[in-house]
């Protein structure tokens, strides 16, 4: 086992990271859904969240080996240590209705 409980809990301590990791539980990396170019431009607060995600949350999860992030293609897949945190993510997802609203 490469990651420690402390590493896993650190990754789960931020809501954006929890949401991403739970989404990866059932993600299919072969699903190449195109991005809609007609999407509205993000507002300032949304842009700040996107920047935080790209420059803080993604690198932190990648450093922990929980995700692989292809910056050129903007693709996120499960990292080499993802299986170690998977049981905790499955519990969070299974009991999401019983958790506070801001957990996911």
C-alpha positions as CSV (number, residue, x, y, z in Angstrom):
1,X,0.0,0.0,0.0
2,X,1.6,3.3,-1.1
3,X,-0.8,5.9,0.3
4,X,-1.4,6.3,4.0
5,X,-4.7,6.9,5.8
6,X,-3.5,10.5,6.4
7,X,-2.9,11.0,2.7
8,X,-6.3,9.7,1.8
9,X,-8.0,11.8,4.5
10,X,-6.1,14.9,3.2
11,X,-7.4,14.2,-0.3
12,X,-11.0,13.9,1.1
13,X,-10.8,17.1,3.2
14,X,-11.6,19.3,0.2
15,X,-15.1,19.1,-1.4
16,X,-13.9,19.6,-5.0
17,X,-11.4,16.7,-4.5
18,X,-14.1,14.4,-2.9
19,X,-16.5,15.1,-5.8
20,X,-13.9,14.4,-8.4
21,X,-12.8,11.2,-6.8
22,X,-16.3,9.9,-6.3
23,X,-17.1,10.7,-10.0
24,X,-14.0,8.6,-11.0
25,X,-15.5,5.6,-9.3
26,X,-17.8,5.0,-12.3
27,X,-16.0,7.0,-15.0
28,X,-15.3,5.4,-18.3
29,X,-12.1,6.8,-19.7
30,X,-13.2,5.7,-23.2
31,X,-16.2,8.0,-23.2
32,X,-15.1,11.0,-25.3
33,X,-18.0,13.3,-24.9
34,X,-17.3,16.5,-26.9
35,X,-17.3,19.9,-25.1
36,X,-20.1,22.2,-26.2
37,X,-18.4,25.4,-27.6
38,X,-21.6,27.3,-27.1
39,X,-21.4,27.1,-23.3
40,X,-21.6,30.4,-21.6
41,X,-18.4,31.9,-20.3
42,X,-17.8,31.4,-16.6
43,X,-18.4,34.3,-14.2
44,X,-15.6,35.6,-12.1
45,X,-16.4,33.4,-9.1
46,X,-16.7,30.3,-11.3
47,X,-13.4,31.2,-13.0
48,X,-11.7,31.4,-9.6
49,X,-13.0,28.0,-8.7
50,X,-11.8,26.6,-12.0
51,X,-8.3,28.1,-11.5
52,X,-8.2,26.7,-7.9
53,X,-9.2,23.3,-9.3
54,X,-6.6,23.3,-12.0
55,X,-3.7,24.8,-10.1
56,X,-4.3,23.3,-6.6
57,X,-6.7,20.4,-6.4
58,X,-5.6,18.5,-9.6
59,X,-1.9,18.7,-8.8
60,X,-2.5,17.6,-5.2
61,X,-4.5,14.6,-6.2
62,X,-1.9,13.8,-8.9
63,X,1.0,14.1,-6.5
64,X,-0.8,11.6,-4.2
65,X,-1.2,9.2,-7.1
66,X,-5.0,9.2,-6.9
67,X,-5.4,10.7,-10.4
68,X,-3.5,11.0,-13.7
69,X,-4.0,14.4,-15.3
70,X,-3.3,14.9,-19.0
71,X,-2.9,18.6,-19.2
72,X,-2.6,18.7,-23.0
73,X,-6.0,17.0,-23.5
74,X,-7.6,18.1,-20.2
75,X,-8.3,14.4,-19.3
76,X,-8.4,13.0,-15.8
77,X,-8.2,9.3,-15.1
78,X,-7.7,7.1,-12.1
79,X,-4.1,7.2,-10.8
80,X,-2.0,4.3,-9.6
81,X,-3.1,4.7,-6.0
82,X,-6.8,5.1,-6.7
83,X,-7.7,1.5,-5.7
84,X,-6.4,2.2,-2.2
85,X,-8.9,5.0,-1.6
86,X,-11.8,3.3,-3.5
87,X,-13.4,1.6,-0.5
88,X,-13.7,5.0,1.3
89,X,-15.1,6.6,-1.8
90,X,-17.7,3.8,-2.2
91,X,-18.8,4.3,1.4
92,X,-19.2,8.1,0.8
93,X,-21.2,7.4,-2.3
94,X,-23.3,4.7,-0.8
95,X,-24.3,6.9,2.2
96,X,-24.4,10.2,0.4
97,X,-28.1,10.7,1.3
98,X,-27.2,10.5,5.0
99,X,-24.2,12.9,4.8
100,X,-24.5,16.7,5.1
101,X,-25.5,18.4,1.8
102,X,-22.1,20.1,1.3
103,X,-20.1,16.8,1.4
104,X,-20.6,16.2,-2.3
